[in-house]
Amino acid sequence: MIPIRCFTCGKVIANQWHEYKNRVEEGENSGAVLDDLGIKRYCCRRMFLTHVELVDTLAPYQ
């Protein structure tokens, strides 16, 4: 679960997560995908590039 807003600037970013994830899994360059989605600020780019999906890993322990 990616945060809805960037922690630093407050820009809404969660609405672009699925497209970013699908395109990177298909083999596109992550930087080019972020540029294409209009994510220019380095704080917002950090949110995408450093995100780790832990929901599936931790779900069995609930």
Distance bins in CASP14 RR format, pairs under 12 A and 6 or more apart:
PFRMAT RR
TARGET T0000
AUTHOR 0000-0000-0000
RMODE 2
METHOD distances of the structure
MODEL  1
1 14 0 0 0 0 1 0 0 0 0 0 0
1 17 0 0 0 0 1 0 0 0 0 0 0
1 18 0 0 0 0 0 1 0 0 0 0 0
1 51 0 0 0 0 1 0 0 0 0 0 0
1 52 0 0 0 0 0 1 0 0 0 0 0
1 53 1 0 0 1 0 0 0 0 0 0 0
1 54 0 0 0 0 1 0 0 0 0 0 0
1 55 1 0 1 0 0 0 0 0 0 0 0
1 56 0 0 0 0 0 1 0 0 0 0 0
1 58 0 0 0 0 0 1 0 0 0 0 0
1 59 0 0 0 0 0 1 0 0 0 0 0
2 12 0 0 0 0 0 1 0 0 0 0 0
2 13 1 0 0 1 0 0 0 0 0 0 0
2 14 1 0 1 0 0 0 0 0 0 0 0
2 15 0 0 0 0 1 0 0 0 0 0 0
2 16 0 0 0 0 1 0 0 0 0 0 0
2 17 1 0 1 0 0 0 0 0 0 0 0
2 18 0 0 0 0 1 0 0 0 0 0 0
2 20 0 0 0 0 1 0 0 0 0 0 0
2 21 0 0 0 0 1 0 0 0 0 0 0
2 44 0 0 0 0 0 1 0 0 0 0 0
2 46 0 0 0 0 0 1 0 0 0 0 0
2 47 1 0 0 1 0 0 0 0 0 0 0
2 48 1 0 0 1 0 0 0 0 0 0 0
2 49 0 0 0 0 0 1 0 0 0 0 0
2 50 0 0 0 0 0 1 0 0 0 0 0
2 51 1 0 1 0 0 0 0 0 0 0 0
2 52 0 0 0 0 1 0 0 0 0 0 0
2 53 0 0 0 0 1 0 0 0 0 0 0
2 54 0 0 0 0 0 1 0 0 0 0 0
2 55 0 0 0 0 0 1 0 0 0 0 0
3 10 0 0 0 0 1 0 0 0 0 0 0
3 11 0 0 0 0 0 1 0 0 0 0 0
3 12 0 0 0 0 1 0 0 0 0 0 0
3 13 1 0 0 1 0 0 0 0 0 0 0
3 14 1 0 0 1 0 0 0 0 0 0 0
3 15 0 0 0 0 0 1 0 0 0 0 0
3 17 0 0 0 0 1 0 0 0 0 0 0
3 43 0 0 0 0 0 1 0 0 0 0 0
3 44 0 0 0 0 0 1 0 0 0 0 0
3 46 0 0 0 0 0 1 0 0 0 0 0
3 47 1 0 0 1 0 0 0 0 0 0 0
3 48 0 0 0 0 0 1 0 0 0 0 0
3 50 0 0 0 0 0 1 0 0 0 0 0
3 51 0 0 0 0 1 0 0 0 0 0 0
4 10 0 0 0 0 1 0 0 0 0 0 0
4 11 0 0 0 0 0 1 0 0 0 0 0
4 12 1 0 0 1 0 0 0 0 0 0 0
4 13 1 0 0 1 0 0 0 0 0 0 0
4 14 1 0 1 0 0 0 0 0 0 0 0
4 15 0 0 0 0 1 0 0 0 0 0 0
4 16 0 0 0 0 0 1 0 0 0 0 0
4 17 0 0 0 0 1 0 0 0 0 0 0
4 47 0 0 0 0 0 1 0 0 0 0 0
5 11 1 0 0 1 0 0 0 0 0 0 0
5 12 1 0 1 0 0 0 0 0 0 0 0
5 13 1 0 0 1 0 0 0 0 0 0 0
5 14 1 0 0 1 0 0 0 0 0 0 0
5 15 0 0 0 0 0 1 0 0 0 0 0
5 43 0 0 0 0 0 1 0 0 0 0 0
5 44 0 0 0 0 1 0 0 0 0 0 0
5 47 0 0 0 0 1 0 0 0 0 0 0
6 12 0 0 0 0 1 0 0 0 0 0 0
6 13 1 0 1 0 0 0 0 0 0 0 0
6 14 0 0 0 0 1 0 0 0 0 0 0
6 16 0 0 0 0 0 1 0 0 0 0 0
6 17 0 0 0 0 0 1 0 0 0 0 0
6 39 0 0 0 0 1 0 0 0 0 0 0
6 40 0 0 0 0 0 1 0 0 0 0 0
6 41 1 0 0 1 0 0 0 0 0 0 0
6 42 0 0 0 0 0 1 0 0 0 0 0
6 43 1 0 1 0 0 0 0 0 0 0 0
6 44 1 0 1 0 0 0 0 0 0 0 0
6 45 0 0 0 0 1 0 0 0 0 0 0
6 46 0 0 0 0 1 0 0 0 0 0 0
6 47 1 0 1 0 0 0 0 0 0 0 0
6 48 0 0 0 0 1 0 0 0 0 0 0
6 50 0 0 0 0 0 1 0 0 0 0 0
6 51 0 0 0 0 0 1 0 0 0 0 0
7 13 0 0 0 0 1 0 0 0 0 0 0
7 41 0 0 0 0 0 1 0 0 0 0 0
7 43 1 0 0 1 0 0 0 0 0 0 0
7 44 0 0 0 0 1 0 0 0 0 0 0
7 46 0 0 0 0 1 0 0 0 0 0 0
7 47 1 0 0 1 0 0 0 0 0 0 0
7 50 0 0 0 0 0 1 0 0 0 0 0
7 51 0 0 0 0 0 1 0 0 0 0 0
8 41 0 0 0 0 1 0 0 0 0 0 0
8 42 0 0 0 0 1 0 0 0 0 0 0
8 43 1 1 0 0 0 0 0 0 0 0 0
8 44 1 0 0 1 0 0 0 0 0 0 0
8 45 0 0 0 0 0 1 0 0 0 0 0
8 46 0 0 0 0 1 0 0 0 0 0 0
8 47 0 0 0 0 1 0 0 0 0 0 0
9 39 0 0 0 0 0 1 0 0 0 0 0
9 40 0 0 0 0 0 1 0 0 0 0 0
9 41 1 0 1 0 0 0 0 0 0 0 0
9 42 0 0 0 0 1 0 0 0 0 0 0
9 43 1 0 1 0 0 0 0 0 0 0 0
9 44 1 0 0 1 0 0 0 0 0 0 0
9 45 0 0 0 0 0 1 0 0 0 0 0
9 46 0 0 0 0 0 1 0 0 0 0 0
9 47 0 0 0 0 1 0 0 0 0 0 0
10 41 0 0 0 0 1 0 0 0 0 0 0
10 43 0 0 0 0 1 0 0 0 0 0 0
10 44 0 0 0 0 1 0 0 0 0 0 0
10 47 0 0 0 0 1 0 0 0 0 0 0
11 37 0 0 0 0 0 1 0 0 0 0 0
11 38 0 0 0 0 0 1 0 0 0 0 0
11 39 0 0 0 0 1 0 0 0 0 0 0
11 40 0 0 0 0 1 0 0 0 0 0 0
11 41 1 0 0 1 0 0 0 0 0 0 0
11 42 0 0 0 0 0 1 0 0 0 0 0
11 43 0 0 0 0 1 0 0 0 0 0 0
11 44 1 0 1 0 0 0 0 0 0 0 0
11 45 0 0 0 0 0 1 0 0 0 0 0
11 47 0 0 0 0 1 0 0 0 0 0 0
11 48 0 0 0 0 0 1 0 0 0 0 0
12 39 0 0 0 0 0 1 0 0 0 0 0
12 44 0 0 0 0 1 0 0 0 0 0 0
12 47 0 0 0 0 0 1 0 0 0 0 0
13 19 0 0 0 0 0 1 0 0 0 0 0
13 20 0 0 0 0 1 0 0 0 0 0 0
13 34 0 0 0 0 0 1 0 0 0 0 0
13 37 0 0 0 0 1 0 0 0 0 0 0
13 38 0 0 0 0 0 1 0 0 0 0 0
13 39 1 0 0 1 0 0 0 0 0 0 0
13 40 0 0 0 0 0 1 0 0 0 0 0
13 41 0 0 0 0 1 0 0 0 0 0 0
13 43 0 0 0 0 1 0 0 0 0 0 0
13 44 1 0 1 0 0 0 0 0 0 0 0
13 45 0 0 0 0 1 0 0 0 0 0 0
13 46 0 0 0 0 0 1 0 0 0 0 0
13 47 1 0 1 0 0 0 0 0 0 0 0
13 48 1 0 0 1 0 0 0 0 0 0 0
13 49 0 0 0 0 0 1 0 0 0 0 0
13 51 0 0 0 0 1 0 0 0 0 0 0
14 20 0 0 0 0 0 1 0 0 0 0 0
14 21 0 0 0 0 0 1 0 0 0 0 0
14 39 0 0 0 0 0 1 0 0 0 0 0
14 44 0 0 0 0 0 1 0 0 0 0 0
14 47 0 0 0 0 1 0 0 0 0 0 0
14 48 0 0 0 0 0 1 0 0 0 0 0
14 51 0 0 0 0 0 1 0 0 0 0 0
15 37 0 0 0 0 1 0 0 0 0 0 0
15 39 0 0 0 0 0 1 0 0 0 0 0
16 22 0 0 0 0 0 1 0 0 0 0 0
16 23 0 0 0 0 0 1 0 0 0 0 0
16 24 0 0 0 0 0 1 0 0 0 0 0
16 33 0 0 0 0 1 0 0 0 0 0 0
16 34 0 0 0 0 1 0 0 0 0 0 0
16 36 0 0 0 0 0 1 0 0 0 0 0
16 37 1 0 1 0 0 0 0 0 0 0 0
16 38 0 0 0 0 1 0 0 0 0 0 0
16 39 1 0 0 1 0 0 0 0 0 0 0
16 44 0 0 0 0 1 0 0 0 0 0 0
16 45 0 0 0 0 0 1 0 0 0 0 0
16 47 0 0 0 0 0 1 0 0 0 0 0
16 48 0 0 0 0 1 0 0 0 0 0 0
16 51 0 0 0 0 0 1 0 0 0 0 0
17 23 0 0 0 0 0 1 0 0 0 0 0
17 24 0 0 0 0 0 1 0 0 0 0 0
17 33 0 0 0 0 0 1 0 0 0 0 0
17 34 0 0 0 0 0 1 0 0 0 0 0
17 37 0 0 0 0 1 0 0 0 0 0 0
17 39 0 0 0 0 0 1 0 0 0 0 0
17 44 0 0 0 0 0 1 0 0 0 0 0
17 47 0 0 0 0 1 0 0 0 0 0 0
17 48 1 0 0 1 0 0 0 0 0 0 0
17 51 1 0 0 1 0 0 0 0 0 0 0
17 53 0 0 0 0 0 1 0 0 0 0 0
18 24 0 0 0 0 0 1 0 0 0 0 0
18 25 0 0 0 0 0 1 0 0 0 0 0
18 33 0 0 0 0 0 1 0 0 0 0 0
18 37 0 0 0 0 0 1 0 0 0 0 0
18 48 0 0 0 0 0 1 0 0 0 0 0
18 53 0 0 0 0 0 1 0 0 0 0 0
19 25 0 0 0 0 0 1 0 0 0 0 0
19 26 0 0 0 0 0 1 0 0 0 0 0
19 28 0 0 0 0 0 1 0 0 0 0 0
19 33 1 0 0 1 0 0 0 0 0 0 0
19 34 0 0 0 0 0 1 0 0 0 0 0
19 36 0 0 0 0 1 0 0 0 0 0 0
19 37 1 0 0 1 0 0 0 0 0 0 0
19 38 0 0 0 0 0 1 0 0 0 0 0
19 39 0 0 0 0 0 1 0 0 0 0 0
19 48 0 0 0 0 0 1 0 0 0 0 0
20 26 0 0 0 0 0 1 0 0 0 0 0
20 27 0 0 0 0 0 1 0 0 0 0 0
20 28 0 0 0 0 1 0 0 0 0 0 0
20 29 0 0 0 0 0 1 0 0 0 0 0
20 30 1 0 0 1 0 0 0 0 0 0 0
20 31 0 0 0 0 1 0 0 0 0 0 0
20 32 0 0 0 0 0 1 0 0 0 0 0
20 33 1 0 1 0 0 0 0 0 0 0 0
20 34 1 0 0 1 0 0 0 0 0 0 0
20 35 0 0 0 0 0 1 0 0 0 0 0
20 36 0 0 0 0 1 0 0 0 0 0 0
20 37 1 0 0 1 0 0 0 0 0 0 0
20 38 0 0 0 0 0 1 0 0 0 0 0
20 39 0 0 0 0 1 0 0 0 0 0 0
20 44 0 0 0 0 0 1 0 0 0 0 0
20 45 0 0 0 0 0 1 0 0 0 0 0
20 47 0 0 0 0 0 1 0 0 0 0 0
20 48 1 0 1 0 0 0 0 0 0 0 0
20 49 0 0 0 0 1 0 0 0 0 0 0
20 51 0 0 0 0 1 0 0 0 0 0 0
21 27 0 0 0 0 0 1 0 0 0 0 0
21 28 0 0 0 0 0 1 0 0 0 0 0
21 30 0 0 0 0 0 1 0 0 0 0 0
21 33 0 0 0 0 1 0 0 0 0 0 0
21 34 0 0 0 0 0 1 0 0 0 0 0
21 37 0 0 0 0 0 1 0 0 0 0 0
21 48 0 0 0 0 1 0 0 0 0 0 0
21 49 0 0 0 0 0 1 0 0 0 0 0
21 51 0 0 0 0 1 0 0 0 0 0 0
21 53 0 0 0 0 1 0 0 0 0 0 0
22 28 0 0 0 0 1 0 0 0 0 0 0
22 33 0 0 0 0 1 0 0 0 0 0 0
22 37 0 0 0 0 0 1 0 0 0 0 0
23 29 0 0 0 0 1 0 0 0 0 0 0
23 30 0 0 0 0 1 0 0 0 0 0 0
23 31 0 0 0 0 0 1 0 0 0 0 0
23 32 0 0 0 0 1 0 0 0 0 0 0
23 33 1 0 1 0 0 0 0 0 0 0 0
23 34 0 0 0 0 1 0 0 0 0 0 0
23 35 0 0 0 0 0 1 0 0 0 0 0
23 36 0 0 0 0 1 0 0 0 0 0 0
23 37 0 0 0 0 1 0 0 0 0 0 0
23 48 0 0 0 0 0 1 0 0 0 0 0
24 30 1 0 1 0 0 0 0 0 0 0 0
24 31 0 0 0 0 1 0 0 0 0 0 0
24 32 0 0 0 0 1 0 0 0 0 0 0
24 33 1 0 1 0 0 0 0 0 0 0 0
24 34 0 0 0 0 1 0 0 0 0 0 0
24 36 0 0 0 0 0 1 0 0 0 0 0
24 37 0 0 0 0 0 1 0 0 0 0 0
24 48 0 0 0 0 1 0 0 0 0 0 0
24 49 0 0 0 0 1 0 0 0 0 0 0
24 51 0 0 0 0 0 1 0 0 0 0 0
25 33 0 0 0 0 0 1 0 0 0 0 0
25 53 0 0 0 0 0 1 0 0 0 0 0
26 33 0 0 0 0 1 0 0 0 0 0 0
27 33 0 0 0 0 1 0 0 0 0 0 0
28 34 0 0 0 0 0 1 0 0 0 0 0
28 35 0 0 0 0 0 1 0 0 0 0 0
28 36 0 0 0 0 1 0 0 0 0 0 0
28 37 0 0 0 0 0 1 0 0 0 0 0
29 35 0 0 0 0 1 0 0 0 0 0 0
29 36 0 0 0 0 1 0 0 0 0 0 0
29 49 0 0 0 0 0 1 0 0 0 0 0
30 36 0 0 0 0 0 1 0 0 0 0 0
30 37 0 0 0 0 0 1 0 0 0 0 0
30 39 0 0 0 0 0 1 0 0 0 0 0
30 45 0 0 0 0 1 0 0 0 0 0 0
30 46 0 0 0 0 0 1 0 0 0 0 0
30 48 1 0 0 1 0 0 0 0 0 0 0
30 49 1 0 0 1 0 0 0 0 0 0 0
30 50 0 0 0 0 0 1 0 0 0 0 0
30 51 0 0 0 0 0 1 0 0 0 0 0
31 37 0 0 0 0 1 0 0 0 0 0 0
31 38 0 0 0 0 0 1 0 0 0 0 0
31 39 0 0 0 0 1 0 0 0 0 0 0
31 40 0 0 0 0 0 1 0 0 0 0 0
31 42 0 0 0 0 0 1 0 0 0 0 0
31 45 1 0 0 1 0 0 0 0 0 0 0
31 48 0 0 0 0 1 0 0 0 0 0 0
31 49 0 0 0 0 1 0 0 0 0 0 0
32 38 0 0 0 0 0 1 0 0 0 0 0
32 39 0 0 0 0 0 1 0 0 0 0 0
32 45 0 0 0 0 0 1 0 0 0 0 0
33 39 0 0 0 0 1 0 0 0 0 0 0
33 45 0 0 0 0 0 1 0 0 0 0 0
33 48 0 0 0 0 1 0 0 0 0 0 0
33 49 0 0 0 0 0 1 0 0 0 0 0
34 40 0 0 0 0 1 0 0 0 0 0 0
34 41 0 0 0 0 0 1 0 0 0 0 0
34 42 0 0 0 0 0 1 0 0 0 0 0
34 44 0 0 0 0 1 0 0 0 0 0 0
34 45 1 0 1 0 0 0 0 0 0 0 0
34 46 0 0 0 0 0 1 0 0 0 0 0
34 47 0 0 0 0 0 1 0 0 0 0 0
34 48 1 0 0 1 0 0 0 0 0 0 0
34 49 1 0 0 1 0 0 0 0 0 0 0
35 41 0 0 0 0 0 1 0 0 0 0 0
35 44 0 0 0 0 0 1 0 0 0 0 0
35 45 0 0 0 0 1 0 0 0 0 0 0
35 48 0 0 0 0 0 1 0 0 0 0 0
37 44 0 0 0 0 1 0 0 0 0 0 0
37 45 0 0 0 0 0 1 0 0 0 0 0
37 48 0 0 0 0 1 0 0 0 0 0 0
38 44 0 0 0 0 1 0 0 0 0 0 0
38 45 0 0 0 0 1 0 0 0 0 0 0
38 48 0 0 0 0 0 1 0 0 0 0 0
39 45 1 0 1 0 0 0 0 0 0 0 0
39 46 0 0 0 0 0 1 0 0 0 0 0
39 47 0 0 0 0 1 0 0 0 0 0 0
39 48 1 0 0 1 0 0 0 0 0 0 0
39 49 0 0 0 0 0 1 0 0 0 0 0
40 48 0 0 0 0 0 1 0 0 0 0 0
41 47 0 0 0 0 1 0 0 0 0 0 0
41 48 0 0 0 0 0 1 0 0 0 0 0
42 48 0 0 0 0 0 1 0 0 0 0 0
42 49 0 0 0 0 1 0 0 0 0 0 0
42 50 0 0 0 0 0 1 0 0 0 0 0
43 49 0 0 0 0 0 1 0 0 0 0 0
43 50 0 0 0 0 0 1 0 0 0 0 0
44 50 0 0 0 0 0 1 0 0 0 0 0
44 51 0 0 0 0 0 1 0 0 0 0 0
45 51 0 0 0 0 0 1 0 0 0 0 0
52 58 0 0 0 0 0 1 0 0 0 0 0
53 59 0 0 0 0 0 1 0 0 0 0 0
54 60 0 0 0 0 0 1 0 0 0 0 0
54 61 0 0 0 0 0 1 0 0 0 0 0
55 61 0 0 0 0 0 1 0 0 0 0 0
55 62 0 0 0 0 0 1 0 0 0 0 0
56 62 0 0 0 0 0 1 0 0 0 0 0
END
